[in-house]
């Protein structure tokens, strides 16, 4: 079903008011009339005809104004979308440039120096492999965001067990957590089911875990809890790590936004993880916010429809 534009909504609303007024005038042409009867005076007919003419003129004017308003809104939306696409394209090009340049630099060095010692060659190959993996992660994240932006109707929704996904993510992240001596406590109820997309919910929790692992610091505690209310699940994902300054909280979900650009690239972050989290939450009918955890650390509160 085609969505009615804002201009047409306004036009139809005013038109309905005019029509209701005309009907009331015909049925009760003054306050003394209590039932439908023919007009007895010529002035009544003249006033009715005048009202209809005025209503017709105003309808034409309102329709033209509504049409122009729709055109203006469409232009503004198109300009905004084009600006966002340009910025996104520039950001993607910038992010792709670093790993590609590194890969070319390492491989060119190996090719141009065939007599390079084995230890140095292996070191360059390892660095090339690391940059290739980073490039793969970046392309995967871009693909995930594009799927949520432009192909939502193709995303399959099924009944899924959130605890099963969280356990899988925790197992996959266990080695990285162990290296940083981090602990994870899951306080969710044993039965947390939603209708959603398995891979996107996995990406949601995996990116939250990765964000905590990469930025909370060593010896941090990660906690996850949930409760159900009004056919929604309310989740809280927190850590007691370093946290972030207030000025960064509202920008954490922006694509390619980094608090510490040098450190983010050093640990292999793509700058898209929390953007994926936000889009996945919205796609599942929820909303998300970031706040400081007490006494320190970072907390994400979000909802998902059942």
Residue pairs with C-beta under 8 A, 6 or more apart in sequence:
4 12
5 66
5 70
5 73
6 69
6 70
6 73
7 65
7 66
7 67
7 68
7 69
7 70
7 73
8 66
8 70
10 62
10 66
10 69
11 59
11 62
11 63
11 65
11 66
14 58
14 62
15 59
15 62
18 55
18 58
18 59
19 55
21 51
22 48
22 51
22 52
22 55
25 47
25 48
25 51
26 36
26 48
27 33
27 36
28 34
29 39
29 44
39 45
39 48
88 255
91 255
91 256
91 271
92 142
95 138
95 256
95 270
95 271
96 135
96 138
98 265
99 131
99 132
99 134
99 135
99 138
100 135
102 127
102 128
102 131
103 128
103 131
103 132
103 135
106 124
106 125
106 127
106 128
106 131
107 124
107 128
109 116
109 124
110 116
110 121
110 124
110 125
116 124
130 268
133 268
134 268
134 270
137 268
137 270
138 270
138 272
141 270
141 272
141 273
141 276
142 272
144 200
144 203
144 276
145 255
145 272
145 275
145 276
145 279
147 154
147 155
148 155
148 200
148 276
148 279
148 280
148 283
149 279
152 283
155 197
155 200
155 283
156 197
157 195
157 196
157 197
158 195
158 196
158 197
158 198
159 193
159 194
159 195
160 193
160 194
160 195
160 196
160 197
160 198
160 201
161 192
161 193
162 188
162 192
162 193
162 194
162 201
162 226
162 233
162 304
163 186
163 188
163 190
163 191
163 192
165 198
165 201
165 202
165 205
166 186
166 188
166 205
166 224
167 186
168 202
169 202
169 205
169 206
169 209
170 184
170 186
170 209
172 206
173 206
173 209
173 210
173 213
176 213
177 183
177 184
177 213
177 222
180 213
180 217
180 218
180 219
180 220
181 218
181 219
182 212
182 213
182 216
182 218
182 219
182 220
182 221
182 222
183 220
183 221
183 222
184 209
184 221
184 222
184 223
184 224
185 221
185 222
185 223
185 224
186 224
187 223
187 224
187 225
187 226
188 224
188 225
188 226
188 235
189 226
189 227
189 228
192 226
192 228
192 233
193 306
194 201
194 233
194 284
194 304
194 305
194 306
195 305
195 306
196 284
196 304
196 305
197 283
197 284
200 280
200 283
200 284
201 280
201 284
201 304
203 276
203 277
203 280
204 276
204 277
204 280
204 281
205 237
207 273
207 274
207 276
207 277
208 237
208 277
208 300
209 222
210 269
210 273
211 273
211 274
212 220
212 222
212 237
212 239
212 241
212 298
214 264
214 267
214 269
215 241
215 242
215 244
215 259
215 298
216 222
216 239
216 240
216 241
216 242
216 297
216 298
217 241
217 242
220 239
220 240
220 241
220 297
221 239
221 240
222 237
222 238
222 239
223 236
223 237
223 238
223 239
224 235
224 236
224 237
224 238
225 235
225 236
226 233
226 234
226 235
226 236
227 233
227 234
228 234
228 306
231 305
231 306
232 285
232 286
232 303
232 304
232 305
232 306
233 303
233 304
233 305
233 306
234 301
234 302
234 303
235 300
235 301
235 302
235 303
235 304
236 299
236 300
236 301
237 299
237 300
237 302
238 293
238 297
238 298
238 299
238 300
239 293
239 297
239 298
239 299
240 293
240 295
240 296
240 297
241 296
241 297
241 298
242 296
242 297
243 292
243 293
243 296
243 297
243 298
244 252
244 259
244 292
244 298
245 259
246 292
248 259
249 290
249 291
249 292
250 290
251 257
252 274
252 290
253 274
253 275
253 277
253 278
253 288
253 290
254 275
255 271
255 272
255 275
256 271
256 272
257 271
258 264
258 269
258 271
264 271
277 288
277 300
277 302
278 288
281 287
281 288
281 302
281 303
281 304
282 288
284 304
284 305
285 303
285 304
285 305
286 302
286 303
286 304
286 305
287 302
287 303
288 300
288 301
288 302
288 303
289 300
289 301
289 302
290 298
290 299
290 300
291 298
291 299
291 301
292 298
292 299
293 299
